[in-house]
Amino acid sequence: MGKLDPAVAKTLEQATKTGLEQILAETAHLGQKVNDWQITFTGKYGTDYLFRAAIALVGLGANLPQDALYPLTTIDGNGGG
């Protein structure tokens, strides 16, 4: 097996970086905000692969929405992050 063409390798590296950036950005939009808590219902993704990837990043193995909800906050008790 030969090495990848450098241009192809560079493109794949950039695609991986871009994909991770998109997934990380999506985590900020999971669920709905309630009193500085982000409440996310998981488990039903359909063809929303970005949502699926974001859930896998922050909560791999999450249950169905009728079984669990997952509150998340990045604010401490003093209002700081």
Residue pairs with C-beta under 8 A, 6 or more apart in sequence:
3 9
4 12
22 50
23 50
23 53
23 54
23 57
24 54
24 57
26 50
26 51
26 53
26 54
27 54
27 57
27 58
30 38
30 40
30 51
30 54
30 55
30 58
30 72
31 38
31 39
31 40
31 41
31 70
31 72
32 38
32 39
33 39
36 73
36 75
37 71
37 72
37 73
38 71
38 72
38 73
39 69
39 70
39 71
39 72
40 55
40 59
40 69
40 70
40 71
40 72
41 65
41 69
41 70
42 55
42 59
42 62
42 63
42 64
42 65
42 68
42 70
43 62
43 63
43 64
43 65
43 67
44 64
44 65
45 51
45 52
45 55
55 62
58 72
59 70
62 68
62 70
74 81
75 81
